[in-house]
């Protein structure tokens, strides 16, 4: 789905971090597939893992030295949201109890007059937040 050209780096821009949603977000699909596996000769478990693989790989989140970008493939379209680091006013993060135990959560970057850029269910949100703040400070 994603290629190295999806980020389209500008001249002088470097990729700092690339992430995708944490696998455990789809635990229900895996549990259902495992439960049905004896009745379907294991096919449901294979289908569940393929489903999780597809959903996990249809989203990518990028942090560069100049901007943040969220890319998501849907069946017939691709949605990109990006924001320059200098435009970020607020960075919020949240995670559920399970997310805190497994080390993932959501990161939302807001700006005045722009749609927010949201990284859903990404691993190491504190590390990503720190990278964004560090490079934002370097740009000012």
C-alpha positions as CSV (number, residue, x, y, z in Angstrom):
1,X,0.0,0.0,0.0
2,X,2.5,2.6,1.1
3,X,5.7,3.3,-0.8
4,X,8.8,5.3,0.1
5,X,7.3,8.2,-2.0
6,X,4.2,8.6,0.2
7,X,5.8,11.2,2.3
8,X,7.2,13.3,-0.6
9,X,10.0,15.0,1.4
10,X,10.8,18.6,0.5
11,X,14.3,19.7,-0.2
12,X,16.4,19.7,3.0
13,X,13.6,17.9,4.9
14,X,14.4,14.6,6.7
15,X,12.1,11.9,8.0
16,X,12.4,11.7,11.8
17,X,9.7,9.1,12.7
18,X,7.3,6.8,10.8
19,X,4.6,4.9,12.7
20,X,1.4,2.9,12.1
21,X,-1.4,1.8,14.4
22,X,-0.6,-0.7,17.2
23,X,-1.7,-4.2,16.4
24,X,-3.6,-4.8,19.6
25,X,-6.4,-2.3,18.6
26,X,-8.0,-5.1,16.6
27,X,-7.8,-7.7,19.4
28,X,-11.6,-8.4,19.0
29,X,-11.2,-9.6,15.4
30,X,-8.4,-11.9,16.5
31,X,-10.4,-13.3,19.4
32,X,-13.4,-13.9,17.2
33,X,-11.3,-15.6,14.6
34,X,-9.7,-17.8,17.2
35,X,-13.1,-18.7,18.7
36,X,-14.5,-19.7,15.3
37,X,-11.3,-21.5,14.1
38,X,-12.3,-25.0,15.3
39,X,-15.6,-24.6,13.3
40,X,-14.0,-23.2,10.2
41,X,-10.9,-25.4,10.1
42,X,-8.7,-22.4,11.0
43,X,-9.9,-20.3,8.0
44,X,-11.5,-17.7,10.3
45,X,-8.2,-17.1,12.2
46,X,-6.3,-16.6,8.9
47,X,-9.0,-14.2,7.7
48,X,-8.9,-12.3,11.0
49,X,-5.1,-11.9,10.8
50,X,-5.3,-10.7,7.1
51,X,-8.0,-8.2,8.2
52,X,-5.8,-6.9,11.0
53,X,-2.8,-6.8,8.7
54,X,-4.8,-4.8,6.1
55,X,-6.2,-2.3,8.6
56,X,-2.9,-1.8,10.3
57,X,-1.1,-1.1,7.1
58,X,-3.6,1.2,5.6
59,X,-2.5,4.1,7.9
60,X,0.9,5.7,8.3
61,X,2.0,8.6,10.4
62,X,5.1,10.7,9.6
63,X,7.1,13.3,11.6
64,X,9.7,15.2,9.6
65,X,12.0,18.1,10.4
66,X,9.3,20.4,8.9
67,X,5.9,18.9,9.3
68,X,3.6,16.1,10.6
69,X,1.6,14.0,8.2
70,X,-1.2,11.4,8.5
71,X,-1.9,9.2,5.5
72,X,-4.7,6.7,5.2
73,X,-5.9,4.5,2.4
74,X,-9.6,3.8,2.0
75,X,-11.0,1.4,-0.6
76,X,-11.1,3.9,-3.4
77,X,-9.3,7.0,-2.1
78,X,-6.4,8.2,0.0
79,X,-6.7,10.8,2.7
80,X,-3.7,12.9,3.7
81,X,-3.6,15.5,6.4
82,X,-0.4,17.4,7.2
83,X,0.6,20.4,9.2
84,X,3.9,22.4,9.4
85,X,5.6,22.2,12.7
86,X,5.5,26.0,13.0
87,X,1.7,25.9,12.8
88,X,1.1,23.5,15.7
89,X,-0.3,25.3,18.7
90,X,-1.4,22.3,20.9
91,X,-0.3,18.7,21.1
92,X,-2.7,16.5,23.1
93,X,-2.3,12.8,23.9
94,X,-4.5,10.3,25.4
95,X,-4.5,6.5,25.9
96,X,-6.8,4.0,27.5
97,X,-5.8,1.7,30.4
98,X,-5.0,-1.0,27.9
99,X,-3.1,1.5,25.8
100,X,-1.0,2.6,28.7
101,X,-0.2,-1.1,29.6
102,X,0.7,-1.9,26.0
103,X,2.4,1.4,25.2
104,X,0.1,3.1,22.6
105,X,-2.3,6.0,22.4
106,X,-3.6,8.9,20.3
107,X,-1.8,12.1,19.5
108,X,-3.6,15.1,18.2
109,X,-2.0,18.2,16.8
110,X,-4.2,21.3,16.6
111,X,-3.6,24.7,15.0
112,X,-5.6,27.8,14.4
113,X,-7.7,27.6,11.3
114,X,-6.5,24.2,10.2
115,X,-8.0,20.7,10.6
116,X,-6.2,18.7,13.3
117,X,-3.7,16.0,12.4
118,X,-4.4,12.9,14.5
119,X,-2.1,9.9,15.0
120,X,-4.5,7.1,16.2
121,X,-3.3,4.2,18.3
122,X,0.4,4.8,17.8
123,X,3.2,3.2,19.9
124,X,5.4,5.5,22.0
125,X,3.3,8.6,21.9
126,X,5.4,10.4,24.5
127,X,8.5,9.9,22.3
128,X,6.8,11.1,19.2
129,X,5.4,14.2,21.1
130,X,9.0,14.9,22.4
131,X,10.4,14.7,18.8
132,X,7.7,17.1,17.5
133,X,8.4,19.6,20.3
134,X,12.2,19.4,19.8
135,X,12.0,20.0,16.0
136,X,9.3,22.7,16.4
137,X,11.7,24.5,18.8
138,X,14.5,24.2,16.3
139,X,12.4,25.7,13.6
140,X,11.5,28.8,15.6
